[in-house]
Amino acid sequence: MGRSRAARAFLGASLVLIAFNLRPLFSSASALLPELKSELQLSAFGAGVLTTLPVVCLGLFSPLAPRLARRIGAERTMLGVLLLLALGTALRGLAPLPALFLGTALAGASIAVGNVLLPGLVKRDFPHRSALMTGLYTMALCGGAASAAGLTLPIERLLGGSIHGALAAWALPAAVVALVWLPQLGQGAQRPAGGGAHIKGLWRDRLAWNVTLFMGFQSALAYSVFGWLVPILRERGLDPVLAGSVVSMSVMVQAMSCLAVPHIAVRGKDQRLINLALSAIAVVALIGLLFAPLSTVWLWAVLQGVGQGGLIAAAMTVIVLRSGDPQVAAQLSSMAQCVGYLLAASGPLVVGLIRGQTGGFGWCALLFVVLGAIAGFNGWRAGRAAHVGAARV
């Protein structure tokens, strides 16, 4: 039996709130990275590992999502995601250095599962509103990242300079949304969200690999921004709070771009041109943020938000559009995020290594060009109007 209109609206709002909580982990640490390096005596390599660890967890743990959904249901799995996310984020508030890394890994693993479940839930419960829902939840992803980038430093100062308290504060919204999600356990627990069937042939399909590589390399750009743009701007001379505000504004523009791009993408005969154009815009804007006069920083931040936010939404959209049904969507999402996020981890890690080896961020421009070129090529291929070749077994 289908859901009532009110129940569907509540489900949609709940999914958006969940998405909001899947990104503060990344940008909250970035905003405090110089303070963390100073107080905890983190090396450049250690800082690179801290920014890369959650992205690695996204790749390593995303294959668990379809299995958990088949075994206990998507709704119960999502509740576990929220509870473990809150726990992992809270662990980062403990003073010992191992707790910071352990909490980051636990929260990253939880986010990995939540990332995979969202497209399947959208495909299952909003089959005729997939573009709208994809735009809304990717907008919420950006909103969570923007909030953490802009508010973590003010929270730290409000808490008397407690960097651990500022990191742990982001556990509270995750715990609240877990309570909001509780009613869903009785609504759709018997209906699979992409976890009810095994899919064969996906890993041998070229189009599925294009989708996966598009996801991976655009994510490498995105997590380089989440992990390092605040330190880049602070090193260029911006006040710490102002640097956080610039990144927050850029990510909020990403949110608006996330909402617009799926609607534009589904109106065309395919998504090849928009995927390529967004890749170019994101890279040009990052180079502007690296080298252009600081008086123009807001312009480049807006442009970067348009490009990167559009890429995030486009990558999520092609997962849905290239899938023939919710089961394929969940499996393609798992593949794209497993391999894609393992590739994406290279972005923030290499940025940290470049900073440690050269003493600056200038050579990151070459890295961004390479990542953007590979994302653009695979985005063009993934944008073709076709379904991935996969069969149920």
C-alpha positions in Angstrom: 0.0 0.0 0.0 1.3 3.4 -1.0 2.1 6.2 1.4 -0.2 9.2 2.0 0.8 12.6 0.6 1.6 13.8 4.1 3.7 10.7 4.8 5.6 11.1 1.5 6.2 14.8 2.3 7.6 13.8 5.8 9.8 11.1 4.2 11.1 13.6 1.7 11.9 16.2 4.4 13.6 13.4 6.5 15.8 12.4 3.6 16.8 16.1 3.1 17.7 16.4 6.8 19.7 13.2 6.7 21.7 14.5 3.7 22.4 17.7 5.6 24.3 15.6 8.2 26.4 13.7 5.8 29.0 16.5 5.1 29.8 18.5 8.3 32.4 15.8 9.1 34.6 17.1 6.2 34.5 20.8 6.4 34.4 21.2 10.2 37.9 19.7 10.5 39.1 21.8 7.5 38.0 25.0 9.2 40.1 24.1 12.3 43.0 22.5 10.5 45.7 25.0 11.5 44.6 24.9 15.1 44.5 21.1 15.1 48.0 21.0 13.7 49.3 23.4 16.3 47.5 21.9 19.4 47.9 18.2 18.5 51.3 18.7 16.8 50.1 17.1 13.5 52.5 17.0 10.7 51.6 17.9 7.1 51.2 14.2 6.4 49.0 13.7 9.5 46.8 16.6 8.4 46.6 15.1 5.0 45.6 11.7 6.5 42.9 13.4 8.7 41.3 15.1 5.7 41.6 11.9 3.6 40.5 9.3 6.1 36.8 9.9 5.9 36.9 9.9 2.1 38.7 6.5 2.2 36.0 5.2 4.5 33.4 6.3 2.0 34.9 4.0 -0.5 35.7 1.1 1.8 32.3 0.8 3.5 29.8 1.8 0.8 29.6 -1.9 -0.4 28.0 -2.7 2.9 24.9 -0.6 2.2 23.0 -3.0 -0.2 23.8 -6.0 2.0 22.6 -4.3 5.1 19.5 -3.1 3.3 18.7 -6.6 2.2 19.3 -8.1 5.6 17.6 -5.5 7.9 15.8 -3.1 5.6 16.8 0.3 4.3 15.0 2.2 7.1 16.7 0.4 9.9 20.0 0.7 8.2 19.6 4.4 7.9 18.7 4.7 11.6 22.0 2.9 12.4 23.8 5.3 10.1 22.5 8.3 12.0 23.3 6.8 15.4 26.8 5.8 14.5 27.4 9.1 12.8 26.4 11.0 16.0 28.7 8.7 18.1 31.7 9.0 15.7 31.3 12.8 15.6 31.0 13.0 19.4 34.2 10.9 19.7 36.1 13.7 18.0 35.4 15.8 21.0 37.7 13.7 23.2 41.1 15.1 23.8 43.4 12.1 22.8 44.6 12.1 19.3 43.5 8.5 18.6 39.9 9.4 19.4 40.0 12.1 16.7 41.0 9.5 14.1 38.8 6.8 15.4 35.7 9.1 15.5 36.5 10.3 12.0 36.7 6.8 10.7 33.5 5.7 12.4 31.6 8.7 11.1 33.0 8.3 7.6 31.9 4.7 7.5 28.4 5.7 8.5 28.3 8.4 5.9 29.4 5.8 3.3 26.3 3.7 3.9 24.0 6.7 4.0 25.4 8.0 0.7 24.6 4.7 -1.0 21.1 4.3 0.4 19.8 7.8 -0.6 19.6 7.3 -4.4 17.8 3.9 -3.9 15.3 5.5 -1.6 14.7 8.4 -4.0 14.2 5.9 -6.9 11.8 3.8 -4.8 9.6 6.4 -3.2 9.8 9.3 -5.6 10.0 7.7 -9.1 8.3 10.6 -10.8 10.1 13.3 -8.7 13.6 12.0 -8.9 15.2 15.2 -10.3 13.5 17.3 -7.6 14.5 15.0 -4.8 18.0 14.5 -6.1 18.4 18.3 -6.3 17.0 18.8 -2.8 19.2 16.2 -1.1 22.3 17.2 -2.9 21.5 20.8 -2.0 21.2 19.7 1.6 24.6 17.9 1.3 26.1 21.2 0.3 24.2 23.1 3.0 25.7 20.8 5.7 29.2 21.4 4.4 28.6 25.1 4.2 27.3 25.3 7.7 30.2 23.5 9.1 32.7 25.6 7.1 31.2 28.8 8.3 30.1 28.0 11.8 32.8 25.8 13.3 35.2 28.6 14.1 32.5 30.7 15.7 31.4 27.7 17.7 35.0 27.2 18.8 35.2 30.7 20.0 31.9 30.5 21.7 33.2 27.4 23.6 36.2 29.3 24.8 38.6 28.1 22.2 37.7 24.4 22.5 38.5 22.8 19.1 37.3 19.4 20.2 34.0 20.8 21.5 33.5 22.6 18.1 34.1 19.3 16.3 31.8 17.3 18.6 29.0 19.9 18.4 28.1 18.5 15.0 26.9 15.3 16.6 23.8 17.0 17.9 22.0 17.5 14.6 22.7 13.9 13.6 21.2 12.7 16.9 18.1 14.9 16.4 17.5 13.6 12.9 17.8 10.0 14.2 14.7 10.8 16.3 13.0 12.4 13.3 13.7 9.2 11.2 12.2 6.8 13.8 8.6 6.9 12.3 9.9 5.5 9.0 10.7 2.2 10.6 7.0 1.3 10.5 6.4 2.8 7.1 8.5 1.1 4.6 10.5 -1.6 6.4 9.0 -4.4 4.1 9.8 -2.6 0.9 13.3 -2.9 -0.5 15.2 0.3 -1.5 17.5 -1.3 -3.9 18.6 -4.1 -1.6 16.1 -6.7 -2.6 17.8 -8.3 -5.5 21.3 -9.2 -6.6 22.5 -7.5 -9.8 24.8 -9.2 -12.3 27.1 -7.7 -14.9 27.4 -4.2 -13.6 31.1 -4.3 -13.0 31.8 -5.3 -16.6 29.7 -2.5 -18.1 31.6 0.4 -19.7 28.9 2.9 -19.0 28.8 1.9 -15.3 32.5 2.5 -15.2 32.1 6.0 -16.8 29.5 6.8 -14.1 31.9 5.5 -11.4 34.9 7.5 -12.7 32.9 10.6 -13.1 31.8 10.3 -9.5 35.3 9.6 -8.3 37.2 12.4 -10.0 34.6 15.1 -9.4 34.6 14.0 -5.8 38.4 14.3 -5.7 37.9 18.0 -6.6 35.1 18.4 -4.1 36.9 16.9 -1.1 40.0 18.9 -2.0 37.8 22.0 -1.5 36.2 20.7 1.7 39.5 19.7 3.1 41.9 22.4 2.0 40.3 25.5 0.7 40.1 27.2 4.1 43.8 26.6 4.8 44.6 27.7 1.2 42.8 31.0 1.7 44.2 31.5 5.2 47.7 31.0 3.9 47.1 33.6 1.2 46.4 36.1 4.0 42.7 36.0 4.7 41.4 36.2 8.3 40.4 32.7 9.5 36.8 33.6 10.0 36.6 35.4 6.7 38.2 32.4 4.9 35.6 30.2 6.5 32.9 32.6 5.4 34.2 32.6 1.8 34.2 28.8 1.7 30.8 28.6 3.3 29.3 31.0 0.8 30.9 29.0 -2.1 29.3 25.8 -0.7 26.0 27.5 -0.4 26.2 28.5 -4.0 26.9 24.8 -4.6 23.6 24.1 -2.9 21.7 26.3 -5.3 23.5 24.8 -8.2 22.7 21.3 -6.9 19.0 22.2 -7.0 19.1 23.7 -10.5 21.3 21.2 -12.3 19.1 18.0 -12.2 16.2 19.9 -13.7 18.4 21.2 -16.5 20.0 17.9 -17.0 16.8 15.9 -17.4 15.4 18.3 -20.0 18.0 17.6 -22.6 18.3 14.5 -24.7 21.4 13.6 -22.6 23.8 15.1 -20.0 27.1 15.1 -21.9 27.6 18.8 -22.5 26.5 20.0 -19.0 28.8 17.4 -17.3 31.8 18.6 -19.4 31.0 22.3 -18.9 30.7 22.0 -15.1 34.1 20.2 -14.9 35.7 23.1 -16.7 34.0 25.8 -14.6 35.1 24.1 -11.4 38.7 23.8 -12.4 39.0 27.4 -13.7 37.5 28.7 -10.5 39.9 26.7 -8.3 42.8 28.1 -10.2 41.4 31.6 -9.6 41.2 30.9 -5.9 44.8 29.8 -5.9 46.3 32.7 -7.9 43.9 35.6 -8.6 44.0 38.8 -6.4 42.3 38.4 -3.1 40.0 41.3 -4.0 38.3 38.9 -6.5 38.1 36.0 -4.1 34.3 36.2 -3.8 33.8 36.1 -7.5 35.9 32.9 -7.9 34.2 31.4 -4.8 30.8 31.9 -6.5 32.0 30.4 -9.8 33.6 27.5 -8.0 30.3 26.9 -6.2 28.4 26.8 -9.5 30.8 24.3 -11.0 31.4 22.0 -8.1 27.8 22.0 -6.9 26.6 21.2 -10.4 29.1 18.4 -10.6 27.9 16.8 -7.4 24.3 17.0 -8.5 25.2 15.8 -12.0 27.0 12.7 -10.7 24.1 11.8 -8.4 21.7 12.4 -11.3 23.4 10.1 -13.8 23.4 7.3 -11.2 19.6 7.5 -11.2 19.1 8.2 -14.9 21.5 5.4 -16.1 19.6 2.9 -13.9 16.6 1.0 -15.1 15.1 0.4 -11.6 15.7 1.0 -7.9 17.7 -2.2 -7.4 20.1 -1.2 -10.2 20.2 2.3 -8.8 21.3 1.1 -5.4 23.9 -1.3 -6.9 25.3 1.4 -9.3 25.4 3.9 -6.4 27.3 1.3 -4.4 29.8 0.7 -7.2 30.2 4.4 -8.0 30.8 5.4 -4.4 33.0 2.4 -3.5 35.5 2.9 -6.3 34.7 6.6 -6.8 35.5 7.6 -3.2 38.6 5.5 -3.1 39.8 7.5 -6.1 38.5 10.7 -4.5 40.7 10.2 -1.5 43.7 11.0 -3.8 42.6 14.6 -4.0 43.0 15.8 -0.4 45.9 13.5 0.2 47.9 14.7 -2.7 47.1 18.4 -1.8 48.5 17.7 1.7 51.6 16.1 0.2 52.2 19.0 -2.2 51.9 21.4 0.7 54.4 19.4 2.7 56.9 19.0 -0.1 56.8 22.5 -1.6 55.8 24.7 1.3 52.8 26.1 -0.6 49.7 25.2 -2.6 50.7 26.6 -6.1 51.4 23.2 -7.7 47.9 22.1 -6.7 46.8 23.9 -9.9 48.3 21.1 -12.0 46.5 18.5 -9.8 43.2 20.2 -10.2 43.5 20.4 -14.0 44.3 16.7 -14.2 41.4 15.7 -12.0 39.0 18.0 -13.8 40.0 16.7 -17.2 39.4 13.1 -16.2 36.1 14.0 -14.6 35.0 15.9 -17.8 35.9 13.0 -20.1 34.0 10.5 -18.0 31.2 12.9 -17.5 30.8 13.2 -21.2 30.7 9.4 -21.6 28.4 9.0 -18.5 26.0 11.6 -19.9 24.9 9.4 -22.8 21.2 8.5 -22.9 21.3 4.8 -22.1 20.9 2.4 -19.2 23.8 0.4 -17.7 23.8 -3.3 -18.7 22.8 -5.3 -15.6 20.5 -8.2 -14.9 18.8 -9.4 -11.7 19.6 -12.8 -10.3 
